[in-house]
Amino acid sequence: MISRLSLAVGALIGGLAVFLIMQAANALWLLPAAKEAGRDEERTAAIARSMEIIKERTRTNAQVNALTDADLCRELGGLFEDGECR
């Protein structure tokens, strides 16, 4: 009877030891690595989005620069008369 009890207690202590070791490895090694990988992915996505915004702005600037004064005035909702935008 005592041998079964000591076997059960040993199994519980061994299971608890494995659980604690795995939790320590998770907290000290796996989670920080996952957080850093997530940060890297987020940085890459932010840089890619910034580059797309810059390209889009460059296209918009080229279109606006191609407009005449009269066209620019009309695009802004004004009325171009006598060389002035009103």
PyMOL Python script that loads the backbone (N, CA, C, O; Angstrom):
from pymol import cmd

cmd.read_pdbstr("""\
ATOM      1  N   MET A   1       0.815  -1.186   0.000  1.00  0.00           N
ATOM      2  CA  MET A   1       0.000   0.000   0.000  1.00  0.00           C
ATOM      3  C   MET A   1       0.864   1.257   0.000  1.00  0.00           C
ATOM      4  O   MET A   1       0.571   2.220  -0.709  1.00  0.00           O
ATOM      5  N   ILE A   2       1.910   1.244   0.784  1.00  0.00           N
ATOM      6  CA  ILE A   2       2.788   2.415   0.851  1.00  0.00           C
ATOM      7  C   ILE A   2       3.501   2.605  -0.476  1.00  0.00           C
ATOM      8  O   ILE A   2       3.772   3.744  -0.857  1.00  0.00           O
ATOM      9  N   SER A   3       3.815   1.539  -1.191  1.00  0.00           N
ATOM     10  CA  SER A   3       4.511   1.668  -2.461  1.00  0.00           C
ATOM     11  C   SER A   3       3.603   2.327  -3.509  1.00  0.00           C
ATOM     12  O   SER A   3       4.082   3.114  -4.326  1.00  0.00           O
ATOM     13  N   ARG A   4       2.302   2.016  -3.495  1.00  0.00           N
ATOM     14  CA  ARG A   4       1.377   2.681  -4.419  1.00  0.00           C
ATOM     15  C   ARG A   4       1.252   4.157  -4.085  1.00  0.00           C
ATOM     16  O   ARG A   4       1.196   4.988  -4.992  1.00  0.00           O
ATOM     17  N   LEU A   5       1.209   4.488  -2.857  1.00  0.00           N
ATOM     18  CA  LEU A   5       1.109   5.884  -2.415  1.00  0.00           C
ATOM     19  C   LEU A   5       2.378   6.639  -2.787  1.00  0.00           C
ATOM     20  O   LEU A   5       2.300   7.767  -3.274  1.00  0.00           O
ATOM     21  N   SER A   6       3.524   6.050  -2.572  1.00  0.00           N
ATOM     22  CA  SER A   6       4.768   6.727  -2.917  1.00  0.00           C
ATOM     23  C   SER A   6       4.905   6.856  -4.438  1.00  0.00           C
ATOM     24  O   SER A   6       5.478   7.833  -4.922  1.00  0.00           O
ATOM     25  N   LEU A   7       4.390   5.889  -5.192  1.00  0.00           N
ATOM     26  CA  LEU A   7       4.404   5.973  -6.651  1.00  0.00           C
ATOM     27  C   LEU A   7       3.523   7.126  -7.129  1.00  0.00           C
ATOM     28  O   LEU A   7       3.910   7.871  -8.030  1.00  0.00           O
ATOM     29  N   ALA A   8       2.356   7.274  -6.536  1.00  0.00           N
ATOM     30  CA  ALA A   8       1.433   8.349  -6.901  1.00  0.00           C
ATOM     31  C   ALA A   8       2.030   9.711  -6.546  1.00  0.00           C
ATOM     32  O   ALA A   8       1.955  10.656  -7.331  1.00  0.00           O
ATOM     33  N   VAL A   9       2.619   9.800  -5.361  1.00  0.00           N
ATOM     34  CA  VAL A   9       3.236  11.062  -4.948  1.00  0.00           C
ATOM     35  C   VAL A   9       4.425  11.389  -5.849  1.00  0.00           C
ATOM     36  O   VAL A   9       4.614  12.543  -6.233  1.00  0.00           O
ATOM     37  N   GLY A  10       5.209  10.399  -6.182  1.00  0.00           N
ATOM     38  CA  GLY A  10       6.345  10.603  -7.082  1.00  0.00           C
ATOM     39  C   GLY A  10       5.891  11.056  -8.461  1.00  0.00           C
ATOM     40  O   GLY A  10       6.515  11.925  -9.071  1.00  0.00           O
ATOM     41  N   ALA A  11       4.803  10.468  -8.953  1.00  0.00           N
ATOM     42  CA  ALA A  11       4.266  10.866 -10.257  1.00  0.00           C
ATOM     43  C   ALA A  11       3.769  12.308 -10.211  1.00  0.00           C
ATOM     44  O   ALA A  11       3.998  13.071 -11.150  1.00  0.00           O
ATOM     45  N   LEU A  12       3.099  12.683  -9.136  1.00  0.00           N
ATOM     46  CA  LEU A  12       2.619  14.058  -8.997  1.00  0.00           C
ATOM     47  C   LEU A  12       3.772  15.051  -8.917  1.00  0.00           C
ATOM     48  O   LEU A  12       3.745  16.103  -9.555  1.00  0.00           O
ATOM     49  N   ILE A  13       4.767  14.712  -8.140  1.00  0.00           N
ATOM     50  CA  ILE A  13       5.924  15.604  -8.015  1.00  0.00           C
ATOM     51  C   ILE A  13       6.667  15.701  -9.348  1.00  0.00           C
ATOM     52  O   ILE A  13       7.089  16.786  -9.747  1.00  0.00           O
ATOM     53  N   GLY A  14       6.827  14.569 -10.034  1.00  0.00           N
ATOM     54  CA  GLY A  14       7.482  14.578 -11.340  1.00  0.00           C
ATOM     55  C   GLY A  14       6.691  15.389 -12.364  1.00  0.00           C
ATOM     56  O   GLY A  14       7.267  16.159 -13.132  1.00  0.00           O
ATOM     57  N   GLY A  15       5.373  15.215 -12.371  1.00  0.00           N
ATOM     58  CA  GLY A  15       4.517  15.989 -13.280  1.00  0.00           C
ATOM     59  C   GLY A  15       4.586  17.473 -12.990  1.00  0.00           C
ATOM     60  O   GLY A  15       4.635  18.297 -13.903  1.00  0.00           O
ATOM     61  N   LEU A  16       4.588  17.809 -11.706  1.00  0.00           N
ATOM     62  CA  LEU A  16       4.692  19.218 -11.311  1.00  0.00           C
ATOM     63  C   LEU A  16       6.039  19.793 -11.716  1.00  0.00           C
ATOM     64  O   LEU A  16       6.116  20.937 -12.163  1.00  0.00           O
ATOM     65  N   ALA A  17       7.099  19.014 -11.566  1.00  0.00           N
ATOM     66  CA  ALA A  17       8.436  19.477 -11.946  1.00  0.00           C
ATOM     67  C   ALA A  17       8.504  19.736 -13.458  1.00  0.00           C
ATOM     68  O   ALA A  17       9.043  20.755 -13.891  1.00  0.00           O
ATOM     69  N   VAL A  18       7.961  18.819 -14.250  1.00  0.00           N
ATOM     70  CA  VAL A  18       7.954  19.007 -15.708  1.00  0.00           C
ATOM     71  C   VAL A  18       7.126  20.237 -16.067  1.00  0.00           C
ATOM     72  O   VAL A  18       7.533  21.037 -16.910  1.00  0.00           O
ATOM     73  N   PHE A  19       5.978  20.388 -15.436  1.00  0.00           N
ATOM     74  CA  PHE A  19       5.120  21.544 -15.689  1.00  0.00           C
ATOM     75  C   PHE A  19       5.850  22.850 -15.383  1.00  0.00           C
ATOM     76  O   PHE A  19       5.805  23.788 -16.180  1.00  0.00           O
ATOM     77  N   LEU A  20       6.515  22.913 -14.245  1.00  0.00           N
ATOM     78  CA  LEU A  20       7.232  24.124 -13.857  1.00  0.00           C
ATOM     79  C   LEU A  20       8.407  24.427 -14.801  1.00  0.00           C
ATOM     80  O   LEU A  20       8.658  25.584 -15.137  1.00  0.00           O
ATOM     81  N   ILE A  21       9.108  23.393 -15.215  1.00  0.00           N
ATOM     82  CA  ILE A  21      10.227  23.586 -16.160  1.00  0.00           C
ATOM     83  C   ILE A  21       9.702  24.105 -17.494  1.00  0.00           C
ATOM     84  O   ILE A  21      10.298  25.007 -18.082  1.00  0.00           O
ATOM     85  N   MET A  22       8.598  23.549 -17.974  1.00  0.00           N
ATOM     86  CA  MET A  22       8.029  23.999 -19.237  1.00  0.00           C
ATOM     87  C   MET A  22       7.517  25.442 -19.125  1.00  0.00           C
ATOM     88  O   MET A  22       7.662  26.223 -20.066  1.00  0.00           O
ATOM     89  N   GLN A  23       6.932  25.793 -18.004  1.00  0.00           N
ATOM     90  CA  GLN A  23       6.466  27.170 -17.813  1.00  0.00           C
ATOM     91  C   GLN A  23       7.636  28.152 -17.789  1.00  0.00           C
ATOM     92  O   GLN A  23       7.555  29.247 -18.345  1.00  0.00           O
ATOM     93  N   ALA A  24       8.707  27.748 -17.147  1.00  0.00           N
ATOM     94  CA  ALA A  24       9.897  28.604 -17.104  1.00  0.00           C
ATOM     95  C   ALA A  24      10.487  28.773 -18.501  1.00  0.00           C
ATOM     96  O   ALA A  24      10.856  29.882 -18.885  1.00  0.00           O
ATOM     97  N   ALA A  25      10.578  27.692 -19.258  1.00  0.00           N
ATOM     98  CA  ALA A  25      11.093  27.779 -20.630  1.00  0.00           C
ATOM     99  C   ALA A  25      10.191  28.663 -21.483  1.00  0.00           C
ATOM    100  O   ALA A  25      10.676  29.455 -22.291  1.00  0.00           O
ATOM    101  N   ASN A  26       8.900  28.531 -21.306  1.00  0.00           N
ATOM    102  CA  ASN A  26       7.945  29.341 -22.049  1.00  0.00           C
ATOM    103  C   ASN A  26       8.109  30.828 -21.713  1.00  0.00           C
ATOM    104  O   ASN A  26       8.145  31.671 -22.610  1.00  0.00           O
ATOM    105  N   ALA A  27       8.206  31.137 -20.441  1.00  0.00           N
ATOM    106  CA  ALA A  27       8.297  32.532 -20.008  1.00  0.00           C
ATOM    107  C   ALA A  27       9.644  33.163 -20.342  1.00  0.00           C
ATOM    108  O   ALA A  27       9.709  34.348 -20.665  1.00  0.00           O
ATOM    109  N   LEU A  28      10.704  32.392 -20.267  1.00  0.00           N
ATOM    110  CA  LEU A  28      12.037  32.954 -20.453  1.00  0.00           C
ATOM    111  C   LEU A  28      12.563  32.870 -21.880  1.00  0.00           C
ATOM    112  O   LEU A  28      13.459  33.631 -22.245  1.00  0.00           O
ATOM    113  N   TRP A  29      12.027  31.962 -22.697  1.00  0.00           N
ATOM    114  CA  TRP A  29      12.625  31.738 -24.007  1.00  0.00           C
ATOM    115  C   TRP A  29      11.607  31.848 -25.141  1.00  0.00           C
ATOM    116  O   TRP A  29      11.831  32.598 -26.092  1.00  0.00           O
ATOM    117  N   LEU A  30      10.512  31.127 -25.060  1.00  0.00           N
ATOM    118  CA  LEU A  30       9.571  31.062 -26.176  1.00  0.00           C
ATOM    119  C   LEU A  30       8.762  32.344 -26.356  1.00  0.00           C
ATOM    120  O   LEU A  30       8.658  32.848 -27.474  1.00  0.00           O
ATOM    121  N   LEU A  31       8.193  32.875 -25.290  1.00  0.00           N
ATOM    122  CA  LEU A  31       7.380  34.088 -25.414  1.00  0.00           C
ATOM    123  C   LEU A  31       8.180  35.302 -25.873  1.00  0.00           C
ATOM    124  O   LEU A  31       7.713  36.015 -26.761  1.00  0.00           O
ATOM    125  N   PRO A  32       9.368  35.577 -25.313  1.00  0.00           N
ATOM    126  CA  PRO A  32      10.131  36.720 -25.818  1.00  0.00           C
ATOM    127  C   PRO A  32      10.493  36.577 -27.302  1.00  0.00           C
ATOM    128  O   PRO A  32      10.485  37.564 -28.038  1.00  0.00           O
ATOM    129  N   ALA A  33      10.807  35.362 -27.739  1.00  0.00           N
ATOM    130  CA  ALA A  33      11.132  35.151 -29.154  1.00  0.00           C
ATOM    131  C   ALA A  33       9.909  35.405 -30.024  1.00  0.00           C
ATOM    132  O   ALA A  33      10.026  35.989 -31.102  1.00  0.00           O
ATOM    133  N   ALA A  34       8.747  34.977 -29.572  1.00  0.00           N
ATOM    134  CA  ALA A  34       7.518  35.196 -30.339  1.00  0.00           C
ATOM    135  C   ALA A  34       7.169  36.681 -30.397  1.00  0.00           C
ATOM    136  O   ALA A  34       6.736  37.177 -31.438  1.00  0.00           O
ATOM    137  N   LYS A  35       7.354  37.391 -29.287  1.00  0.00           N
ATOM    138  CA  LYS A  35       7.080  38.830 -29.276  1.00  0.00           C
ATOM    139  C   LYS A  35       8.010  39.562 -30.239  1.00  0.00           C
ATOM    140  O   LYS A  35       7.574  40.459 -30.961  1.00  0.00           O
ATOM    141  N   GLU A  36       9.267  39.190 -30.254  1.00  0.00           N
ATOM    142  CA  GLU A  36      10.234  39.842 -31.152  1.00  0.00           C
ATOM    143  C   GLU A  36       9.887  39.551 -32.607  1.00  0.00           C
ATOM    144  O   GLU A  36       9.998  40.434 -33.457  1.00  0.00           O
ATOM    145  N   ALA A  37       9.473  38.335 -32.898  1.00  0.00           N
ATOM    146  CA  ALA A  37       9.068  37.994 -34.267  1.00  0.00           C
ATOM    147  C   ALA A  37       7.843  38.807 -34.675  1.00  0.00           C
ATOM    148  O   ALA A  37       7.751  39.267 -35.813  1.00  0.00           O
ATOM    149  N   GLY A  38       6.920  38.981 -33.763  1.00  0.00           N
ATOM    150  CA  GLY A  38       5.734  39.794 -34.038  1.00  0.00           C
ATOM    151  C   GLY A  38       6.093  41.247 -34.292  1.00  0.00           C
ATOM    152  O   GLY A  38       5.530  41.882 -35.185  1.00  0.00           O
ATOM    153  N   ARG A  39       7.017  41.772 -33.520  1.00  0.00           N
ATOM    154  CA  ARG A  39       7.472  43.151 -33.727  1.00  0.00           C
ATOM    155  C   ARG A  39       8.120  43.311 -35.096  1.00  0.00           C
ATOM    156  O   ARG A  39       7.873  44.292 -35.797  1.00  0.00           O
ATOM    157  N   ASP A  40       8.947  42.348 -35.472  1.00  0.00           N
ATOM    158  CA  ASP A  40       9.604  42.396 -36.782  1.00  0.00           C
ATOM    159  C   ASP A  40       8.580  42.380 -37.922  1.00  0.00           C
ATOM    160  O   ASP A  40       8.708  43.130 -38.890  1.00  0.00           O
ATOM    161  N   GLU A  41       7.575  41.528 -37.800  1.00  0.00           N
ATOM    162  CA  GLU A  41       6.537  41.463 -38.832  1.00  0.00           C
ATOM    163  C   GLU A  41       5.766  42.778 -38.907  1.00  0.00           C
ATOM    164  O   GLU A  41       5.454  43.256 -39.998  1.00  0.00           O
ATOM    165  N   GLU A  42       5.461  43.359 -37.760  1.00  0.00           N
ATOM    166  CA  GLU A  42       4.722  44.625 -37.729  1.00  0.00           C
ATOM    167  C   GLU A  42       5.557  45.750 -38.336  1.00  0.00           C
ATOM    168  O   GLU A  42       5.031  46.576 -39.082  1.00  0.00           O
ATOM    169  N   ARG A  43       6.855  45.788 -38.023  1.00  0.00           N
ATOM    170  CA  ARG A  43       7.739  46.797 -38.617  1.00  0.00           C
ATOM    171  C   ARG A  43       7.783  46.658 -40.132  1.00  0.00           C
ATOM    172  O   ARG A  43       7.703  47.652 -40.853  1.00  0.00           O
ATOM    173  N   THR A  44       7.908  45.436 -40.611  1.00  0.00           N
ATOM    174  CA  THR A  44       7.959  45.189 -42.054  1.00  0.00           C
ATOM    175  C   THR A  44       6.669  45.644 -42.724  1.00  0.00           C
ATOM    176  O   THR A  44       6.707  46.262 -43.788  1.00  0.00           O
ATOM    177  N   ALA A  45       5.531  45.343 -42.112  1.00  0.00           N
ATOM    178  CA  ALA A  45       4.245  45.753 -42.680  1.00  0.00           C
ATOM    179  C   ALA A  45       4.114  47.272 -42.680  1.00  0.00           C
ATOM    180  O   ALA A  45       3.606  47.845 -43.644  1.00  0.00           O
ATOM    181  N   ALA A  46       4.562  47.930 -41.618  1.00  0.00           N
ATOM    182  CA  ALA A  46       4.474  49.389 -41.538  1.00  0.00           C
ATOM    183  C   ALA A  46       5.367  50.049 -42.592  1.00  0.00           C
ATOM    184  O   ALA A  46       4.970  51.037 -43.210  1.00  0.00           O
ATOM    185  N   ILE A  47       6.547  49.518 -42.794  1.00  0.00           N
ATOM    186  CA  ILE A  47       7.456  50.076 -43.803  1.00  0.00           C
ATOM    187  C   ILE A  47       6.872  49.881 -45.201  1.00  0.00           C
ATOM    188  O   ILE A  47       6.938  50.789 -46.030  1.00  0.00           O
ATOM    189  N   ALA A  48       6.306  48.713 -45.466  1.00  0.00           N
ATOM    190  CA  ALA A  48       5.699  48.458 -46.778  1.00  0.00           C
ATOM    191  C   ALA A  48       4.533  49.405 -47.019  1.00  0.00           C
ATOM    192  O   ALA A  48       4.381  49.929 -48.122  1.00  0.00           O
ATOM    193  N   ARG A  49       3.713  49.630 -46.006  1.00  0.00           N
ATOM    194  CA  ARG A  49       2.575  50.553 -46.145  1.00  0.00           C
ATOM    195  C   ARG A  49       3.075  51.978 -46.357  1.00  0.00           C
ATOM    196  O   ARG A  49       2.506  52.708 -47.168  1.00  0.00           O
ATOM    197  N   SER A  50       4.106  52.384 -45.659  1.00  0.00           N
ATOM    198  CA  SER A  50       4.676  53.722 -45.834  1.00  0.00           C
ATOM    199  C   SER A  50       5.186  53.912 -47.249  1.00  0.00           C
ATOM    200  O   SER A  50       4.980  54.969 -47.845  1.00  0.00           O
ATOM    201  N   MET A  51       5.842  52.913 -47.790  1.00  0.00           N
ATOM    202  CA  MET A  51       6.348  53.005 -49.156  1.00  0.00           C
ATOM    203  C   MET A  51       5.201  53.127 -50.156  1.00  0.00           C
ATOM    204  O   MET A  51       5.298  53.887 -51.119  1.00  0.00           O
ATOM    205  N   GLU A  52       4.128  52.390 -49.939  1.00  0.00           N
ATOM    206  CA  GLU A  52       2.964  52.476 -50.825  1.00  0.00           C
ATOM    207  C   GLU A  52       2.335  53.868 -50.753  1.00  0.00           C
ATOM    208  O   GLU A  52       1.935  54.418 -51.779  1.00  0.00           O
ATOM    209  N   ILE A  53       2.245  54.434 -49.570  1.00  0.00           N
ATOM    210  CA  ILE A  53       1.689  55.786 -49.406  1.00  0.00           C
ATOM    211  C   ILE A  53       2.566  56.809 -50.121  1.00  0.00           C
ATOM    212  O   ILE A  53       2.051  57.725 -50.761  1.00  0.00           O
ATOM    213  N   ILE A  54       3.870  56.663 -50.020  1.00  0.00           N
ATOM    214  CA  ILE A  54       4.788  57.589 -50.699  1.00  0.00           C
ATOM    215  C   ILE A  54       4.629  57.482 -52.214  1.00  0.00           C
ATOM    216  O   ILE A  54       4.602  58.504 -52.900  1.00  0.00           O
ATOM    217  N   LYS A  55       4.524  56.270 -52.745  1.00  0.00           N
ATOM    218  CA  LYS A  55       4.326  56.093 -54.185  1.00  0.00           C
ATOM    219  C   LYS A  55       3.008  56.726 -54.634  1.00  0.00           C
ATOM    220  O   LYS A  55       2.941  57.387 -55.670  1.00  0.00           O
ATOM    221  N   GLU A  56       1.962  56.510 -53.830  1.00  0.00           N
ATOM    222  CA  GLU A  56       0.653  57.074 -54.148  1.00  0.00           C
ATOM    223  C   GLU A  56       0.711  58.603 -54.148  1.00  0.00           C
ATOM    224  O   GLU A  56       0.132  59.251 -55.020  1.00  0.00           O
ATOM    225  N   ARG A  57       1.403  59.169 -53.178  1.00  0.00           N
ATOM    226  CA  ARG A  57       1.534  60.619 -53.089  1.00  0.00           C
ATOM    227  C   ARG A  57       2.338  61.166 -54.279  1.00  0.00           C
ATOM    228  O   ARG A  57       2.030  62.243 -54.791  1.00  0.00           O
ATOM    229  N   THR A  58       3.348  60.438 -54.712  1.00  0.00           N
ATOM    230  CA  THR A  58       4.147  60.853 -55.864  1.00  0.00           C
ATOM    231  C   THR A  58       3.280  60.908 -57.127  1.00  0.00           C
ATOM    232  O   THR A  58       3.392  61.838 -57.926  1.00  0.00           O
ATOM    233  N   ARG A  59       2.408  59.895 -57.298  1.00  0.00           N
ATOM    234  CA  ARG A  59       1.499  59.903 -58.449  1.00  0.00           C
ATOM    235  C   ARG A  59       0.536  61.081 -58.369  1.00  0.00           C
ATOM    236  O   ARG A  59       0.273  61.734 -59.379  1.00  0.00           O
ATOM    237  N   THR A  60       0.006  61.362 -57.177  1.00  0.00           N
ATOM    238  CA  THR A  60      -0.909  62.484 -56.997  1.00  0.00           C
ATOM    239  C   THR A  60      -0.210  63.804 -57.293  1.00  0.00           C
ATOM    240  O   THR A  60      -0.773  64.667 -57.967  1.00  0.00           O
ATOM    241  N   ASN A  61       0.996  63.965 -56.803  1.00  0.00           N
ATOM    242  CA  ASN A  61       1.750  65.195 -57.064  1.00  0.00           C
ATOM    243  C   ASN A  61       1.979  65.386 -58.558  1.00  0.00           C
ATOM    244  O   ASN A  61       1.869  66.506 -59.056  1.00  0.00           O
ATOM    245  N   ALA A  62       2.295  64.312 -59.281  1.00  0.00           N
ATOM    246  CA  ALA A  62       2.517  64.401 -60.722  1.00  0.00           C
ATOM    247  C   ALA A  62       1.239  64.837 -61.433  1.00  0.00           C
ATOM    248  O   ALA A  62       1.290  65.645 -62.360  1.00  0.00           O
ATOM    249  N   GLN A  63       0.102  64.310 -61.006  1.00  0.00           N
ATOM    250  CA  GLN A  63      -1.175  64.690 -61.613  1.00  0.00           C
ATOM    251  C   GLN A  63      -1.500  66.153 -61.334  1.00  0.00           C
ATOM    252  O   GLN A  63      -1.942  66.865 -62.235  1.00  0.00           O
ATOM    253  N   VAL A  64      -1.292  66.606 -60.118  1.00  0.00           N
ATOM    254  CA  VAL A  64      -1.586  67.995 -59.758  1.00  0.00           C
ATOM    255  C   VAL A  64      -0.638  68.940 -60.496  1.00  0.00           C
ATOM    256  O   VAL A  64      -1.069  69.986 -60.983  1.00  0.00           O
ATOM    257  N   ASN A  65       0.624  68.593 -60.583  1.00  0.00           N
ATOM    258  CA  ASN A  65       1.591  69.449 -61.276  1.00  0.00           C
ATOM    259  C   ASN A  65       1.288  69.562 -62.763  1.00  0.00           C
ATOM    260  O   ASN A  65       1.672  70.549 -63.390  1.00  0.00           O
ATOM    261  N   ALA A  66       0.607  68.573 -63.345  1.00  0.00           N
ATOM    262  CA  ALA A  66       0.272  68.598 -64.760  1.00  0.00           C
ATOM    263  C   ALA A  66      -0.930  69.501 -65.059  1.00  0.00           C
ATOM    264  O   ALA A  66      -1.178  69.825 -66.220  1.00  0.00           O
ATOM    265  N   LEU A  67      -1.676  69.908 -64.032  1.00  0.00           N
ATOM    266  CA  LEU A  67      -2.863  70.736 -64.234  1.00  0.00           C
ATOM    267  C   LEU A  67      -2.476  72.178 -64.562  1.00  0.00           C
ATOM    268  O   LEU A  67      -1.488  72.708 -64.053  1.00  0.00           O
ATOM    269  N   THR A  68      -3.276  72.787 -65.417  1.00  0.00           N
ATOM    270  CA  THR A  68      -3.097  74.221 -65.670  1.00  0.00           C
ATOM    271  C   THR A  68      -3.708  74.986 -64.510  1.00  0.00           C
ATOM    272  O   THR A  68      -4.375  74.405 -63.654  1.00  0.00           O
ATOM    273  N   ASP A  69      -3.477  76.287 -64.484  1.00  0.00           N
ATOM    274  CA  ASP A  69      -4.057  77.100 -63.411  1.00  0.00           C
ATOM    275  C   ASP A  69      -5.581  77.027 -63.434  1.00  0.00           C
ATOM    276  O   ASP A  69      -6.216  76.932 -62.384  1.00  0.00           O
ATOM    277  N   ALA A  70      -6.164  77.072 -64.620  1.00  0.00           N
ATOM    278  CA  ALA A  70      -7.625  77.013 -64.741  1.00  0.00           C
ATOM    279  C   ALA A  70      -8.149  75.657 -64.273  1.00  0.00           C
ATOM    280  O   ALA A  70      -9.145  75.592 -63.552  1.00  0.00           O
ATOM    281  N   ASP A  71      -7.481  74.573 -64.681  1.00  0.00           N
ATOM    282  CA  ASP A  71      -7.908  73.234 -64.258  1.00  0.00           C
ATOM    283  C   ASP A  71      -7.785  73.072 -62.744  1.00  0.00           C
ATOM    284  O   ASP A  71      -8.664  72.498 -62.102  1.00  0.00           O
ATOM    285  N   LEU A  72      -6.709  73.570 -62.191  1.00  0.00           N
ATOM    286  CA  LEU A  72      -6.512  73.490 -60.743  1.00  0.00           C
ATOM    287  C   LEU A  72      -7.607  74.253 -60.012  1.00  0.00           C
ATOM    288  O   LEU A  72      -8.139  73.776 -59.010  1.00  0.00           O
ATOM    289  N   CYS A  73      -7.939  75.429 -60.508  1.00  0.00           N
ATOM    290  CA  CYS A  73      -8.998  76.231 -59.903  1.00  0.00           C
ATOM    291  C   CYS A  73     -10.322  75.468 -59.921  1.00  0.00           C
ATOM    292  O   CYS A  73     -11.028  75.424 -58.914  1.00  0.00           O
ATOM    293  N   ARG A  74     -10.657  74.866 -61.067  1.00  0.00           N
ATOM    294  CA  ARG A  74     -11.909  74.111 -61.185  1.00  0.00           C
ATOM    295  C   ARG A  74     -11.907  72.894 -60.265  1.00  0.00           C
ATOM    296  O   ARG A  74     -12.924  72.585 -59.644  1.00  0.00           O
ATOM    297  N   GLU A  75     -10.783  72.208 -60.175  1.00  0.00           N
ATOM    298  CA  GLU A  75     -10.681  71.026 -59.289  1.00  0.00           C
ATOM    299  C   GLU A  75     -10.914  71.408 -57.826  1.00  0.00           C
ATOM    300  O   GLU A  75     -11.436  70.619 -57.038  1.00  0.00           O
ATOM    301  N   LEU A  76     -10.520  72.614 -57.487  1.00  0.00           N
ATOM    302  CA  LEU A  76     -10.700  73.074 -56.099  1.00  0.00           C
ATOM    303  C   LEU A  76     -12.072  73.695 -55.870  1.00  0.00           C
ATOM    304  O   LEU A  76     -12.385  74.153 -54.771  1.00  0.00           O
ATOM    305  N   GLY A  77     -12.895  73.704 -56.935  1.00  0.00           N
ATOM    306  CA  GLY A  77     -14.257  74.200 -56.775  1.00  0.00           C
ATOM    307  C   GLY A  77     -14.412  75.679 -57.081  1.00  0.00           C
ATOM    308  O   GLY A  77     -15.457  76.264 -56.798  1.00  0.00           O
ATOM    309  N   GLY A  78     -13.400  76.281 -57.647  1.00  0.00           N
ATOM    310  CA  GLY A  78     -13.469  77.694 -57.955  1.00  0.00           C
ATOM    311  C   GLY A  78     -13.893  77.966 -59.384  1.00  0.00           C
ATOM    312  O   GLY A  78     -14.149  77.044 -60.158  1.00  0.00           O
ATOM    313  N   LEU A  79     -13.963  79.215 -59.716  1.00  0.00           N
ATOM    314  CA  LEU A  79     -14.320  79.663 -61.056  1.00  0.00           C
ATOM    315  C   LEU A  79     -13.178  80.493 -61.570  1.00  0.00           C
ATOM    316  O   LEU A  79     -12.813  81.496 -60.957  1.00  0.00           O
ATOM    317  N   PHE A  80     -12.603  80.092 -62.693  1.00  0.00           N
ATOM    318  CA  PHE A  80     -11.438  80.777 -63.251  1.00  0.00           C
ATOM    319  C   PHE A  80     -11.901  81.817 -64.272  1.00  0.00           C
ATOM    320  O   PHE A  80     -12.403  81.478 -65.344  1.00  0.00           O
ATOM    321  N   GLU A  81     -11.724  83.068 -63.921  1.00  0.00           N
ATOM    322  CA  GLU A  81     -12.122  84.162 -64.799  1.00  0.00           C
ATOM    323  C   GLU A  81     -11.045  85.216 -64.819  1.00  0.00           C
ATOM    324  O   GLU A  81     -10.478  85.566 -63.784  1.00  0.00           O
ATOM    325  N   ASP A  82     -10.772  85.709 -65.982  1.00  0.00           N
ATOM    326  CA  ASP A  82      -9.805  86.807 -66.151  1.00  0.00           C
ATOM    327  C   ASP A  82      -8.459  86.482 -65.509  1.00  0.00           C
ATOM    328  O   ASP A  82      -7.822  87.358 -64.923  1.00  0.00           O
ATOM    329  N   GLY A  83      -8.036  85.258 -65.613  1.00  0.00           N
ATOM    330  CA  GLY A  83      -6.742  84.861 -65.088  1.00  0.00           C
ATOM    331  C   GLY A  83      -6.685  84.709 -63.580  1.00  0.00           C
ATOM    332  O   GLY A  83      -5.601  84.585 -63.009  1.00  0.00           O
ATOM    333  N   GLU A  84      -7.839  84.716 -62.927  1.00  0.00           N
ATOM    334  CA  GLU A  84      -7.884  84.564 -61.466  1.00  0.00           C
ATOM    335  C   GLU A  84      -8.881  83.497 -61.071  1.00  0.00           C
ATOM    336  O   GLU A  84      -9.880  83.271 -61.754  1.00  0.00           O
ATOM    337  N   CYS A  85      -8.595  82.849 -59.965  1.00  0.00           N
ATOM    338  CA  CYS A  85      -9.489  81.827 -59.414  1.00  0.00           C
ATOM    339  C   CYS A  85     -10.381  82.489 -58.364  1.00  0.00           C
ATOM    340  O   CYS A  85      -9.899  83.109 -57.416  1.00  0.00           O
ATOM    341  N   ARG A  86     -11.666  82.345 -58.552  1.00  0.00           N
ATOM    342  CA  ARG A  86     -12.609  82.979 -57.605  1.00  0.00           C
ATOM    343  C   ARG A  86     -13.479  81.935 -56.961  1.00  0.00           C
ATOM    344  O   ARG A  86     -14.333  82.264 -56.137  1.00  0.00           O
TER     345      ARG A  86
END
""", "prot")
cmd.dss("prot")
cmd.show_as("cartoon", "prot")
cmd.util.cbc("prot")
cmd.orient("prot")
